[in-house]
Amino acid sequence: MKKLLIISLVFGCLYSQPLFAQTTAKANATEQVQQEVQEAIETFLYGASVNDSAAHRAFWSEQLTYTSSSGTRFGWPELAQGFSEAPPLAESEVTAWYTGENFEFKRFGDAILVNFTLVLTPVDSTEPTQRFYNTGVLQKQHGQWRAVNWNATKAMTE
């Protein structure tokens, strides 16, 4: 009986390790995707701060549906109309910086949902900082994470 128990424990340990390894690999892959998506968003926010139209073209998908904080909904063509083909601003010319905080991710197959707080910090310190709750659905397209759906809601001031 003791021998059977020992054999069962040995086989249990042997067969549980591959399962543990799969779980660890999946968690690492998920962390990597979250890092990639957060980097894509942060790169985009920097580009938006310096008014870089290339950052917009790289981030937004052509299938985009965007719901703005003012309650309007539009797609990629309408969003693209607002881009200037002028070169990006020098950092000294930026009037407000966009950054993100409190990132939260949920993976759904080949797409990922991200919730975060977008912070708009004016360079002029007399103007108030604004916060927006943003929710986006991103999908990897042409080797990069691109937003296919985006919602922005102005956060209540405290």
FENSULFEN-V843777 format. One record per backbone hydrogen bond with DSSP energy under -0.5 kcal/mol. CO is the residue of the C=O (numbers start at 1). NH is the residue of the N-H. Records with the same first field share a line. If there is no record, write none. Layout:
CO=NH + NH
//
This chain:
1=5
2=6
3=7
4=8
5=9
6=10
7=11
8=12
9=13
10=14
11=15
12=16
13=17
14=18
15=19
16=20
17=21
18=22
19=23
20=24
21=25
22=26
23=27
24=28
25=29
26=30
27=31
28=32
29=33
30=34
31=35
32=36
33=37
34=38
35=39
36=40
37=41
38=42
39=43
40=44
41=45
42=46
43=47
44=48
45=49
46=50
47=52
48=51
50=89
51=53
52=55 + 56
53=57
54=58
55=59
56=60
59=147
61=64
64=76
65=150
66=68 + 74
67=152
68=71
72=68
74=66
75=79
76=80
77=81
78=82
79=82
80=83
90=93 + 94
91=94
95=123 + 124
97=99 + 121
99=119
101=117
104=115
106=113
108=111
110=140
111=108
112=138
113=106
114=136
115=104
116=118 + 134
117=101
118=120 + 132
119=99 + 121
120=122 + 130
121=97
123=125
124=127
130=120
131=155
132=118 + 134
133=153
134=116
135=151
136=114 + 138
137=148 + 149
138=112
139=141 + 146
141=144
144=141
146=139
147=61
148=65
149=137
150=67
151=135
153=133
//
